[in-house]
Amino acid sequence: MSSNSFGKLFTVTTFGESHGPAIGCVIDGCPPGLEIAVGEFRADLDRRATGKSRHTSARHEADEVEILSGVYEGKTTGTPIALLIRNTDARSKDYSKISEQFRPGHADYTYWQKYGIRDPRGGGRSSARETTMRVAAAVIAKKWLALHFGVRVRGYLSQLGEITPQAFDWNAVEDNPFFWPSAEQVPVLESYMDALRKSGDSVGARVNVVADGVPPGWGEPIYGKLDGELAAALMSINAVKGVEIGDGFGAVVQKGTEHRDEISPEGFLSNHAGGILGGISTGQQVTASIVLKPTSSLRLPGNTVDIEGNATEVVTTGRHDPCVGIRATPIAEAMMALVLMDQALRHRAQCGDVGPVAPLIPGSARSDGGHG
Ligand code: EPS
């Protein structure tokens, strides 16, 4: 299976299956000298993990990272960083009944058509378990970006089914299992999810992710546009069916006078563009939004066929997320951080010598490749 690597100068290759002995990644191109300790992976891995609330899959993985290479005496050496996480709580018998059936809405069918073979246990390689390694790799990217540019990437759940936030407070986001920005609504989400879980059905969700502190200049036209690479990276997350940058599809009803972000000596007057023009960062907040489809592993019977093409009914048992979007916030952050890290290094490689080009709009950090 190819296409398991991502990025040009900061490359991440992930490997492993949901019910195999381990999952892992190799990160190549990380600048040397970055301090990194095993304990630093904990917070983001816990934010993404299953089993942290009754609203996600009940699988309890330890998610203990082992650093196999690329770090010596607590610092990156510039050589490939290999990270490994052993799977400790796979329950493969849940999958024995569906190993010869295709779940409607699942990658079961397309993997079978493409490869002629599949590992049905826990979804194998198509499982959201794979996203663990993206989050682990992004811990390194987030740290480097923060240290060198003051970049901060964060996200929140911006829609659960039909429910949207009635207020917005970043401080609320990390205080509830949904990454929801309005504390008062958390009980509403709790009862919505409890009813959904009892019904056996699943629901979609929307996650917004933003990066503050990105200097102007990151992104490579024409085929390596920052928004193009962000869209591809975010779309590569399991279950993602839609990606928007800035106002996204909202732009269809806007007039040019409304959409353009006017500029004053004090800075931009709005940010409909999502901090990206011509595929290059403007120095404003970079904003993106993704929609995740409802999970396809359901205990409610659905019509399908088996691998012989016979009509049958499929029922999925096991420990599935009724809304996979609930755990997607750290994953979306991870993909944005990985794209930004790669683009930062690419910008430094090609344009590190480009001097200041006045005027620099206030609020924009200087794009000097981190050297001055
Ligand atoms: C997943 C199905 C479930 C989830 C898994 C993602 O696997 P299992 O049936 O083995 O419990 O628990 O999520 C994780 C293990 C994880 O770490 O994200 C799927 O089909 O995507």
Boltz pocket constraint, residues with backbone or C-beta under 6 A from the ligand:
constraints:
  - pocket:
      binder: B
      contacts: [[A, 18], [A, 48], [A, 49], [A, 50], [A, 57], [A, 58], [A, 59], [A, 61], [A, 89], [A, 90], [A, 91], [A, 94], [A, 121], [A, 122], [A, 123], [A, 126], [A, 127], [A, 128], [A, 129], [A, 130], [A, 132], [A, 238], [A, 297], [A, 318], [A, 319], [A, 320], [A, 321]]
      max_distance: 6.0
